[in-house]
Structure formats: structure tokens, C-alpha cells
Amino acid sequence: MKYRALTVAREYGSGGAEIAGIVARSLGWKLVDKALLVEIGARARVPVADAAVLDEKNDSWLHRVTKPLWGMGGDGFTAVAPVDLFDADAQAAMAKQVIEEVYSQGQCVIVGRGAQCVLKGKEDVFHVFVHAPCADRERRMRARVGPDQDVAQLLREMDEQRVDYVRRHYGENRLDPHLYDLMINSHGRPEAAARTILFAMEAAG
């Protein structure tokens, strides 16, 4: 097989992360998902929980507009103290750096975080997008959230959030099929989807 890395972008609730884990175990490769947050937390010297809160998110418009003024005096020009802020932009930059580093090591399955854009054009990387029917996604998420949660709204918000993240940091539409070697409907069957990905990688490689 010519591939040394796999990226897995996914609709929220499609089982993409689980599928990535199955593929990683089958290949004996490193899974880069939650481990990426641990690495970012260590580099930024923040709790992993803080890194998780900012994961695949964008800072608010107000945050971005006022950020240049932080650490300035009342006149808005005189620097008072340097501000080393860990925000969503800082997290995204660190995620990109970690993705590039694990790719250089090879034998890795990278979940989300715009990895399909970071490693775009590299012939030894296979890019996958996992989607699933809304009914399957809703059923999967109901097992994770409280009974009062509007699951359909949650799915829409998370999907939009990931689209916005990739657009802001990489200028790409994450739903563009040209970013991927394979787009697969998981149909709520992660094992079968993982086998299909492995077969496609072997066939293409």
C-alpha cells in the first residue's frame, strides 16, 4: 500500500471517529483524535478539557475584533503587557502543526480538524468523508445526550460549526467532494464502513 496516512472527516453522529479507530487498529496505525487534544493541551499548558471546549470551533466575531486591543492601554495604542491568549485560533494553529508532524512520522489515521486540507495534494494520504442518514445519526446521538436535548438541532449546529471551521482556517468547503478520495455512507454499520475504506485504500494503492 502506498499510503502512509488517512484523514477522516465526518458528519456529526455518523460514527466517523469510531470507524477511524477500527481502521487504525486494523492497520496497526496511530489514531490521532483525542490524542491530538492531549498534545495541544501539553503544548499550550492548558487542561485537556479547555482544549476540548475549543475543538473545531471558531472564536466569536467580537473576540476577533477586540483581540488586537488586548494588552493595550486605555488609549488603545500603548502596550501595557503582552497577552498570550489560548483561543480557538491558537488551537487551530496548533492542530495544524500536530497534523503535519504526525504525517511526517507516517502510519496515522487523523480524525477531523481540517486534516484533509492540511495534507491536501499529498499523494501518500488517503482522504475519507463519512456521512450517514439523519435517522441513524439522531439515533446514535440520543444515546449520548439527555432526553430534553433537541438532537436534530444539535446535529445541524455541529455540522455548521465544522463547515465554518474549515472555511475560516483553510478557505475550503469541507463538503466539496474533490477534497476526498472516498465519501462513504456508514449506514450505522461502522465495521462494514471500515472494511470498505480499507478495501478502497488497498485498491487505490
C-alpha positions as CSV (number, residue, x, y, z in Angstrom):
1,M,0.0,0.0,0.0
2,K,1.4,3.4,-1.0
3,Y,-0.5,5.3,1.7
4,R,1.1,6.3,4.9
5,A,-1.7,8.4,6.4
6,L,-5.5,8.5,6.3
7,T,-7.7,11.5,7.1
8,V,-11.3,11.0,8.2
9,A,-13.7,14.0,8.1
10,R,-17.2,13.2,9.3
11,E,-20.7,14.4,9.8
12,Y,-21.6,14.7,13.5
13,G,-23.1,11.5,14.7
14,S,-22.1,9.5,11.6
15,G,-19.7,7.2,13.6
16,G,-16.7,8.6,11.7
17,A,-14.5,8.6,14.8
18,E,-15.4,5.0,15.6
19,I,-14.8,4.0,12.1
20,A,-11.4,5.7,12.1
21,G,-10.5,3.8,15.2
22,I,-11.4,0.5,13.6
23,V,-9.3,1.3,10.5
24,A,-6.3,2.3,12.7
25,R,-6.4,-0.9,14.7
26,S,-6.7,-3.0,11.5
27,L,-3.6,-1.3,10.0
28,G,-1.7,-1.1,13.3
29,W,-1.5,2.7,12.8
30,K,-1.7,5.5,15.4
31,L,-5.2,7.1,15.9
32,V,-4.9,10.9,16.1
33,D,-8.2,12.1,17.6
34,K,-8.4,12.6,21.3
35,A,-4.6,12.2,21.4
36,L,-4.4,15.4,19.4
37,L,-6.2,17.3,22.2
38,V,-3.8,15.9,24.8
39,E,-0.9,17.1,22.7
40,I,-2.3,20.5,22.2
41,G,-3.1,20.8,26.0
42,A,0.5,19.9,26.8
43,R,1.9,22.4,24.3
44,A,-0.4,25.2,25.3
45,R,-0.1,24.3,29.0
46,V,-3.8,24.2,29.5
47,P,-6.1,21.4,30.7
48,V,-7.2,19.0,28.0
49,A,-10.8,20.0,28.9
50,D,-10.0,23.5,27.8
51,A,-8.6,22.3,24.5
52,A,-11.7,20.1,24.1
53,V,-14.0,23.2,24.5
54,L,-12.3,24.9,21.6
55,D,-12.0,21.8,19.4
56,E,-13.0,22.5,15.8
57,K,-14.6,25.8,16.8
58,N,-14.1,29.4,15.7
59,D,-13.8,32.4,18.0
60,S,-16.7,34.8,18.0
61,W,-16.7,37.9,15.8
62,L,-16.5,40.1,18.8
63,H,-13.5,38.2,20.1
64,R,-11.6,38.5,16.8
65,V,-12.4,42.2,16.5
66,T,-11.3,43.1,20.1
67,K,-8.3,40.7,20.3
68,P,-5.8,43.3,18.8
69,L,-6.7,45.7,21.7
70,W,-5.9,43.2,24.5
71,G,-2.9,44.2,26.5
72,M,-3.1,47.8,25.3
73,G,-3.6,50.9,27.5
74,G,-6.6,53.0,27.7
75,D,-5.6,54.9,24.6
76,G,-5.7,51.8,22.5
77,F,-2.1,52.3,21.4
78,T,0.3,51.9,24.3
79,A,1.2,48.3,25.1
80,V,0.7,47.6,28.8
81,A,1.5,43.9,29.0
82,P,1.9,41.1,26.4
83,V,-1.2,38.8,26.2
84,D,-0.5,35.2,25.4
85,L,-4.1,34.0,24.9
86,F,-5.1,30.4,24.2
87,D,-8.2,30.8,22.0
88,A,-9.8,28.9,19.0
89,D,-7.3,30.4,16.5
90,A,-4.4,29.4,18.6
91,Q,-5.9,25.9,19.0
92,A,-6.4,25.6,15.2
93,A,-2.8,26.6,14.5
94,M,-1.5,24.0,17.0
95,A,-3.8,21.4,15.5
96,K,-2.3,22.1,12.0
97,Q,1.2,21.8,13.4
98,V,0.5,18.5,15.1
99,I,-1.2,17.1,12.0
100,E,1.9,18.0,9.9
101,E,4.2,16.4,12.5
102,V,2.2,13.1,12.7
103,Y,2.0,12.9,9.0
104,S,5.8,13.2,8.7
105,Q,6.0,10.2,11.0
106,G,3.5,8.2,8.9
107,Q,1.2,5.3,9.7
108,C,-1.5,7.5,11.2
109,V,-5.3,8.0,11.0
110,I,-6.2,11.6,11.6
111,V,-9.8,12.5,12.5
112,G,-11.3,15.9,11.6
113,R,-9.6,19.2,12.4
114,G,-9.3,20.1,8.7
115,A,-6.6,17.4,8.1
116,Q,-7.9,16.8,4.6
117,C,-6.9,20.4,3.9
118,V,-3.7,20.4,5.8
119,L,-2.5,17.4,3.8
120,K,-4.3,18.2,0.6
121,G,-2.4,17.2,-2.5
122,K,-0.1,14.7,-0.8
123,E,-0.2,11.5,-2.9
124,D,0.5,9.2,0.1
125,V,-2.5,10.4,2.0
126,F,-6.0,8.9,1.6
127,H,-8.9,11.2,2.4
128,V,-12.3,10.0,3.5
129,F,-15.6,11.7,4.4
130,V,-18.1,9.7,6.4
131,H,-21.8,10.6,6.4
132,A,-25.0,8.8,7.4
133,P,-28.8,9.2,7.2
134,C,-30.3,11.7,9.6
135,A,-32.3,9.0,11.3
136,D,-29.1,6.9,12.0
137,R,-27.3,10.0,13.3
138,E,-30.2,11.0,15.5
139,R,-30.5,7.5,17.0
140,R,-26.8,7.4,17.7
141,M,-26.8,10.8,19.4
142,R,-29.8,10.2,21.6
143,A,-27.8,7.5,23.4
144,R,-25.3,10.2,24.3
145,V,-27.3,13.3,25.2
146,G,-30.1,14.0,27.7
147,P,-33.8,13.3,26.8
148,D,-34.5,17.1,26.7
149,Q,-31.8,17.8,24.0
150,D,-33.1,18.7,20.5
151,V,-30.9,16.2,18.7
152,A,-31.8,17.4,15.2
153,Q,-30.8,20.9,16.1
154,L,-27.6,19.7,17.7
155,L,-26.6,17.8,14.5
156,R,-27.3,20.9,12.4
157,E,-25.2,23.1,14.7
158,M,-22.3,20.8,14.9
159,D,-22.2,20.3,11.1
160,E,-22.3,24.0,10.5
161,Q,-19.6,24.6,13.1
162,R,-17.3,22.2,11.3
163,V,-18.0,23.7,7.9
164,D,-17.2,27.2,9.4
165,Y,-14.0,25.9,11.0
166,V,-12.6,24.6,7.7
167,R,-13.7,27.6,5.8
168,R,-12.1,30.1,8.2
169,H,-8.8,28.3,8.6
170,Y,-8.3,26.7,5.2
171,G,-10.6,28.6,2.8
172,E,-12.2,25.3,1.7
173,N,-15.7,23.9,1.7
174,R,-15.4,20.6,3.7
175,L,-18.4,19.2,1.8
176,D,-16.5,19.6,-1.5
177,P,-16.2,16.0,-2.9
178,H,-12.9,17.0,-4.6
179,L,-11.2,17.0,-1.2
180,Y,-11.8,13.3,-0.8
181,D,-10.8,10.0,-2.3
182,L,-13.9,8.3,-0.9
183,M,-17.2,9.6,0.5
184,I,-19.0,6.8,2.3
185,N,-22.4,6.3,3.9
186,S,-21.8,4.5,7.2
187,H,-25.5,3.3,7.4
188,G,-24.9,2.9,11.2
189,R,-22.5,-0.1,10.4
190,P,-19.0,1.0,11.4
191,E,-17.3,-2.3,10.9
192,A,-18.6,-2.6,7.3
193,A,-17.7,1.0,6.6
194,A,-14.2,0.4,7.9
195,R,-13.8,-2.6,5.7
196,T,-14.9,-0.6,2.7
197,I,-12.3,2.1,3.5
198,L,-9.5,-0.5,3.9
199,F,-10.5,-2.1,0.6
200,A,-10.5,1.3,-1.2
201,M,-7.1,2.2,0.2
202,E,-5.7,-1.2,-0.9
203,A,-7.3,-0.9,-4.3
204,A,-6.1,2.6,-4.9
205,G,-2.7,2.0,-3.5
